Amino acid sequence: MSGTMTREDFDAYLVPCFAPAPFIPVRAAGSRVWDQQGKE
């Protein structure tokens, strides 16, 4: 298994208590979060 998470993995394994975010966070520092494309 690779270290990359897909939208399907995210939806299948994370608790669906909130509406899904339109991005998958991969890194954070304080209040800043980055997605898989490197967008902050």
mmCIF file of the N, C-alpha and C atoms, coordinates in Angstrom:
data_MODEL
# 
_entry.id   MODEL 
# 
loop_
_atom_site.group_PDB 
_atom_site.id 
_atom_site.type_symbol 
_atom_site.label_atom_id 
_atom_site.label_alt_id 
_atom_site.label_comp_id 
_atom_site.label_asym_id 
_atom_site.label_entity_id 
_atom_site.label_seq_id 
_atom_site.pdbx_PDB_ins_code 
_atom_site.Cartn_x 
_atom_site.Cartn_y 
_atom_site.Cartn_z 
_atom_site.occupancy 
_atom_site.B_iso_or_equiv 
_atom_site.pdbx_formal_charge 
_atom_site.auth_seq_id 
_atom_site.auth_comp_id 
_atom_site.auth_asym_id 
_atom_site.auth_atom_id 
_atom_site.pdbx_PDB_model_num 
ATOM 1   N N  . MET A 1 1  ? 0.845   -1.188 0.000  1.00 0.00 ? 1  MET A N  1 
ATOM 2   C CA . MET A 1 1  ? 0.000   0.000  0.000  1.00 0.00 ? 1  MET A CA 1 
ATOM 3   C C  . MET A 1 1  ? 0.884   1.242  0.000  1.00 0.00 ? 1  MET A C  1 
ATOM 4   N N  . SER A 1 2  ? 0.511   2.195  -0.798 1.00 0.00 ? 2  SER A N  1 
ATOM 5   C CA . SER A 1 2  ? 1.287   3.436  -0.864 1.00 0.00 ? 2  SER A CA 1 
ATOM 6   C C  . SER A 1 2  ? 0.854   4.388  0.243  1.00 0.00 ? 2  SER A C  1 
ATOM 7   N N  . GLY A 1 3  ? 1.604   5.454  0.432  1.00 0.00 ? 3  GLY A N  1 
ATOM 8   C CA . GLY A 1 3  ? 1.268   6.447  1.437  1.00 0.00 ? 3  GLY A CA 1 
ATOM 9   C C  . GLY A 1 3  ? 0.256   7.463  0.952  1.00 0.00 ? 3  GLY A C  1 
ATOM 10  N N  . THR A 1 4  ? -0.225  7.303  -0.273 1.00 0.00 ? 4  THR A N  1 
ATOM 11  C CA . THR A 1 4  ? -1.176  8.254  -0.842 1.00 0.00 ? 4  THR A CA 1 
ATOM 12  C C  . THR A 1 4  ? -2.600  7.848  -0.499 1.00 0.00 ? 4  THR A C  1 
ATOM 13  N N  . MET A 1 5  ? -3.382  8.794  -0.033 1.00 0.00 ? 5  MET A N  1 
ATOM 14  C CA . MET A 1 5  ? -4.782  8.528  0.273  1.00 0.00 ? 5  MET A CA 1 
ATOM 15  C C  . MET A 1 5  ? -5.647  9.090  -0.846 1.00 0.00 ? 5  MET A C  1 
ATOM 16  N N  . THR A 1 6  ? -6.565  8.286  -1.320 1.00 0.00 ? 6  THR A N  1 
ATOM 17  C CA . THR A 1 6  ? -7.485  8.724  -2.369 1.00 0.00 ? 6  THR A CA 1 
ATOM 18  C C  . THR A 1 6  ? -8.789  9.188  -1.739 1.00 0.00 ? 6  THR A C  1 
ATOM 19  N N  . ARG A 1 7  ? -9.639  9.819  -2.512 1.00 0.00 ? 7  ARG A N  1 
ATOM 20  C CA . ARG A 1 7  ? -10.960 10.230 -2.024 1.00 0.00 ? 7  ARG A CA 1 
ATOM 21  C C  . ARG A 1 7  ? -11.746 8.997  -1.571 1.00 0.00 ? 7  ARG A C  1 
ATOM 22  N N  . GLU A 1 8  ? -11.610 7.880  -2.287 1.00 0.00 ? 8  GLU A N  1 
ATOM 23  C CA . GLU A 1 8  ? -12.319 6.656  -1.915 1.00 0.00 ? 8  GLU A CA 1 
ATOM 24  C C  . GLU A 1 8  ? -11.851 6.144  -0.550 1.00 0.00 ? 8  GLU A C  1 
ATOM 25  N N  . ASP A 1 9  ? -10.529 6.159  -0.308 1.00 0.00 ? 9  ASP A N  1 
ATOM 26  C CA . ASP A 1 9  ? -9.997  5.760  0.993  1.00 0.00 ? 9  ASP A CA 1 
ATOM 27  C C  . ASP A 1 9  ? -10.513 6.686  2.088  1.00 0.00 ? 9  ASP A C  1 
ATOM 28  N N  . PHE A 1 10 ? -10.446 7.970  1.830  1.00 0.00 ? 10 PHE A N  1 
ATOM 29  C CA . PHE A 1 10 ? -10.875 8.982  2.795  1.00 0.00 ? 10 PHE A CA 1 
ATOM 30  C C  . PHE A 1 10 ? -12.330 8.753  3.188  1.00 0.00 ? 10 PHE A C  1 
ATOM 31  N N  . ASP A 1 11 ? -13.190 8.540  2.193  1.00 0.00 ? 11 ASP A N  1 
ATOM 32  C CA . ASP A 1 11 ? -14.617 8.330  2.448  1.00 0.00 ? 11 ASP A CA 1 
ATOM 33  C C  . ASP A 1 11 ? -14.884 7.001  3.151  1.00 0.00 ? 11 ASP A C  1 
ATOM 34  N N  . ALA A 1 12 ? -14.100 5.966  2.833  1.00 0.00 ? 12 ALA A N  1 
ATOM 35  C CA . ALA A 1 12 ? -14.338 4.639  3.391  1.00 0.00 ? 12 ALA A CA 1 
ATOM 36  C C  . ALA A 1 12 ? -13.867 4.490  4.832  1.00 0.00 ? 12 ALA A C  1 
ATOM 37  N N  . TYR A 1 13 ? -12.773 5.157  5.216  1.00 0.00 ? 13 TYR A N  1 
ATOM 38  C CA . TYR A 1 13 ? -12.155 4.886  6.507  1.00 0.00 ? 13 TYR A CA 1 
ATOM 39  C C  . TYR A 1 13 ? -12.320 5.970  7.566  1.00 0.00 ? 13 TYR A C  1 
ATOM 40  N N  . LEU A 1 14 ? -12.706 7.160  7.202  1.00 0.00 ? 14 LEU A N  1 
ATOM 41  C CA . LEU A 1 14 ? -12.851 8.219  8.194  1.00 0.00 ? 14 LEU A CA 1 
ATOM 42  C C  . LEU A 1 14 ? -14.299 8.338  8.641  1.00 0.00 ? 14 LEU A C  1 
ATOM 43  N N  . VAL A 1 15 ? -14.496 8.693  9.882  1.00 0.00 ? 15 VAL A N  1 
ATOM 44  C CA . VAL A 1 15 ? -15.835 8.772  10.461 1.00 0.00 ? 15 VAL A CA 1 
ATOM 45  C C  . VAL A 1 15 ? -16.650 9.854  9.757  1.00 0.00 ? 15 VAL A C  1 
ATOM 46  N N  . PRO A 1 16 ? -17.801 9.486  9.232  1.00 0.00 ? 16 PRO A N  1 
ATOM 47  C CA . PRO A 1 16 ? -18.610 10.456 8.476  1.00 0.00 ? 16 PRO A CA 1 
ATOM 48  C C  . PRO A 1 16 ? -19.518 11.308 9.367  1.00 0.00 ? 16 PRO A C  1 
ATOM 49  N N  . CYS A 1 17 ? -18.958 11.965 10.382 1.00 0.00 ? 17 CYS A N  1 
ATOM 50  C CA . CYS A 1 17 ? -19.788 12.775 11.275 1.00 0.00 ? 17 CYS A CA 1 
ATOM 51  C C  . CYS A 1 17 ? -20.002 14.188 10.736 1.00 0.00 ? 17 CYS A C  1 
ATOM 52  N N  . PHE A 1 18 ? -19.244 14.591 9.749  1.00 0.00 ? 18 PHE A N  1 
ATOM 53  C CA . PHE A 1 18 ? -19.405 15.892 9.104  1.00 0.00 ? 18 PHE A CA 1 
ATOM 54  C C  . PHE A 1 18 ? -19.462 15.670 7.601  1.00 0.00 ? 18 PHE A C  1 
ATOM 55  N N  . ALA A 1 19 ? -19.954 16.652 6.882  1.00 0.00 ? 19 ALA A N  1 
ATOM 56  C CA . ALA A 1 19 ? -19.922 16.566 5.422  1.00 0.00 ? 19 ALA A CA 1 
ATOM 57  C C  . ALA A 1 19 ? -18.464 16.487 4.983  1.00 0.00 ? 19 ALA A C  1 
ATOM 58  N N  . PRO A 1 20 ? -18.157 15.698 3.961  1.00 0.00 ? 20 PRO A N  1 
ATOM 59  C CA . PRO A 1 20 ? -16.759 15.577 3.540  1.00 0.00 ? 20 PRO A CA 1 
ATOM 60  C C  . PRO A 1 20 ? -16.192 16.897 3.039  1.00 0.00 ? 20 PRO A C  1 
ATOM 61  N N  . ALA A 1 21 ? -14.949 17.132 3.374  1.00 0.00 ? 21 ALA A N  1 
ATOM 62  C CA . ALA A 1 21 ? -14.270 18.331 2.894  1.00 0.00 ? 21 ALA A CA 1 
ATOM 63  C C  . ALA A 1 21 ? -14.005 18.186 1.399  1.00 0.00 ? 21 ALA A C  1 
ATOM 64  N N  . PRO A 1 22 ? -13.934 19.289 0.671  1.00 0.00 ? 22 PRO A N  1 
ATOM 65  C CA . PRO A 1 22 ? -13.665 19.202 -0.766 1.00 0.00 ? 22 PRO A CA 1 
ATOM 66  C C  . PRO A 1 22 ? -12.189 18.915 -1.068 1.00 0.00 ? 22 PRO A C  1 
ATOM 67  N N  . PHE A 1 23 ? -11.391 18.641 -0.033 1.00 0.00 ? 23 PHE A N  1 
ATOM 68  C CA . PHE A 1 23 ? -9.974  18.339 -0.203 1.00 0.00 ? 23 PHE A CA 1 
ATOM 69  C C  . PHE A 1 23 ? -9.566  17.314 0.843  1.00 0.00 ? 23 PHE A C  1 
ATOM 70  N N  . ILE A 1 24 ? -8.413  16.697 0.645  1.00 0.00 ? 24 ILE A N  1 
ATOM 71  C CA . ILE A 1 24 ? -7.861  15.755 1.618  1.00 0.00 ? 24 ILE A CA 1 
ATOM 72  C C  . ILE A 1 24 ? -6.613  16.397 2.212  1.00 0.00 ? 24 ILE A C  1 
ATOM 73  N N  . PRO A 1 25 ? -6.656  16.733 3.508  1.00 0.00 ? 25 PRO A N  1 
ATOM 74  C CA . PRO A 1 25 ? -5.483  17.354 4.121  1.00 0.00 ? 25 PRO A CA 1 
ATOM 75  C C  . PRO A 1 25 ? -4.338  16.347 4.224  1.00 0.00 ? 25 PRO A C  1 
ATOM 76  N N  . VAL A 1 26 ? -3.129  16.800 3.896  1.00 0.00 ? 26 VAL A N  1 
ATOM 77  C CA . VAL A 1 26 ? -1.963  15.915 3.970  1.00 0.00 ? 26 VAL A CA 1 
ATOM 78  C C  . VAL A 1 26 ? -0.878  16.452 4.896  1.00 0.00 ? 26 VAL A C  1 
ATOM 79  N N  . ARG A 1 27 ? -0.948  17.744 5.239  1.00 0.00 ? 27 ARG A N  1 
ATOM 80  C CA . ARG A 1 27 ? 0.071   18.343 6.108  1.00 0.00 ? 27 ARG A CA 1 
ATOM 81  C C  . ARG A 1 27 ? -0.549  19.540 6.796  1.00 0.00 ? 27 ARG A C  1 
ATOM 82  N N  . ALA A 1 28 ? -0.109  19.789 8.021  1.00 0.00 ? 28 ALA A N  1 
ATOM 83  C CA . ALA A 1 28 ? -0.599  20.948 8.761  1.00 0.00 ? 28 ALA A CA 1 
ATOM 84  C C  . ALA A 1 28 ? 0.518   21.517 9.620  1.00 0.00 ? 28 ALA A C  1 
ATOM 85  N N  . ALA A 1 29 ? 0.438   22.825 9.865  1.00 0.00 ? 29 ALA A N  1 
ATOM 86  C CA . ALA A 1 29 ? 1.369   23.520 10.747 1.00 0.00 ? 29 ALA A CA 1 
ATOM 87  C C  . ALA A 1 29 ? 0.579   24.624 11.429 1.00 0.00 ? 29 ALA A C  1 
ATOM 88  N N  . GLY A 1 30 ? 0.301   24.440 12.719 1.00 0.00 ? 30 GLY A N  1 
ATOM 89  C CA . GLY A 1 30 ? -0.531  25.413 13.417 1.00 0.00 ? 30 GLY A CA 1 
ATOM 90  C C  . GLY A 1 30 ? -1.933  25.401 12.838 1.00 0.00 ? 30 GLY A C  1 
ATOM 91  N N  . SER A 1 31 ? -2.396  26.553 12.380 1.00 0.00 ? 31 SER A N  1 
ATOM 92  C CA . SER A 1 31 ? -3.737  26.643 11.791 1.00 0.00 ? 31 SER A CA 1 
ATOM 93  C C  . SER A 1 31 ? -3.712  26.530 10.270 1.00 0.00 ? 31 SER A C  1 
ATOM 94  N N  . ARG A 1 32 ? -2.557  26.261 9.687  1.00 0.00 ? 32 ARG A N  1 
ATOM 95  C CA . ARG A 1 32 ? -2.421  26.146 8.228  1.00 0.00 ? 32 ARG A CA 1 
ATOM 96  C C  . ARG A 1 32 ? -2.492  24.684 7.814  1.00 0.00 ? 32 ARG A C  1 
ATOM 97  N N  . VAL A 1 33 ? -3.215  24.395 6.714  1.00 0.00 ? 33 VAL A N  1 
ATOM 98  C CA . VAL A 1 33 ? -3.406  23.033 6.220  1.00 0.00 ? 33 VAL A CA 1 
ATOM 99  C C  . VAL A 1 33 ? -3.132  23.008 4.725  1.00 0.00 ? 33 VAL A C  1 
ATOM 100 N N  . TRP A 1 34 ? -2.481  21.942 4.230  1.00 0.00 ? 34 TRP A N  1 
ATOM 101 C CA . TRP A 1 34 ? -2.191  21.782 2.803  1.00 0.00 ? 34 TRP A CA 1 
ATOM 102 C C  . TRP A 1 34 ? -2.887  20.529 2.288  1.00 0.00 ? 34 TRP A C  1 
ATOM 103 N N  . ASP A 1 35 ? -3.309  20.580 1.011  1.00 0.00 ? 35 ASP A N  1 
ATOM 104 C CA . ASP A 1 35 ? -3.937  19.424 0.388  1.00 0.00 ? 35 ASP A CA 1 
ATOM 105 C C  . ASP A 1 35 ? -2.928  18.653 -0.454 1.00 0.00 ? 35 ASP A C  1 
ATOM 106 N N  . GLN A 1 36 ? -3.409  17.627 -1.174 1.00 0.00 ? 36 GLN A N  1 
ATOM 107 C CA . GLN A 1 36 ? -2.529  16.776 -1.974 1.00 0.00 ? 36 GLN A CA 1 
ATOM 108 C C  . GLN A 1 36 ? -1.854  17.524 -3.114 1.00 0.00 ? 36 GLN A C  1 
ATOM 109 N N  . GLN A 1 37 ? -2.432  18.622 -3.582 1.00 0.00 ? 37 GLN A N  1 
ATOM 110 C CA . GLN A 1 37 ? -1.827  19.409 -4.652 1.00 0.00 ? 37 GLN A CA 1 
ATOM 111 C C  . GLN A 1 37 ? -0.897  20.494 -4.123 1.00 0.00 ? 37 GLN A C  1 
ATOM 112 N N  . GLY A 1 38 ? -0.718  20.556 -2.807 1.00 0.00 ? 38 GLY A N  1 
ATOM 113 C CA . GLY A 1 38 ? 0.156   21.549 -2.211 1.00 0.00 ? 38 GLY A CA 1 
ATOM 114 C C  . GLY A 1 38 ? -0.511  22.888 -1.965 1.00 0.00 ? 38 GLY A C  1 
ATOM 115 N N  . LYS A 1 39 ? -1.829  22.959 -2.198 1.00 0.00 ? 39 LYS A N  1 
ATOM 116 C CA . LYS A 1 39 ? -2.553  24.209 -1.964 1.00 0.00 ? 39 LYS A CA 1 
ATOM 117 C C  . LYS A 1 39 ? -2.784  24.399 -0.475 1.00 0.00 ? 39 LYS A C  1 
ATOM 118 N N  . GLU A 1 40 ? -2.599  25.610 -0.007 1.00 0.00 ? 40 GLU A N  1 
ATOM 119 C CA . GLU A 1 40 ? -2.779  25.938 1.409  1.00 0.00 ? 40 GLU A CA 1 
ATOM 120 C C  . GLU A 1 40 ? -4.214  26.340 1.677  1.00 0.00 ? 40 GLU A C  1 
# 
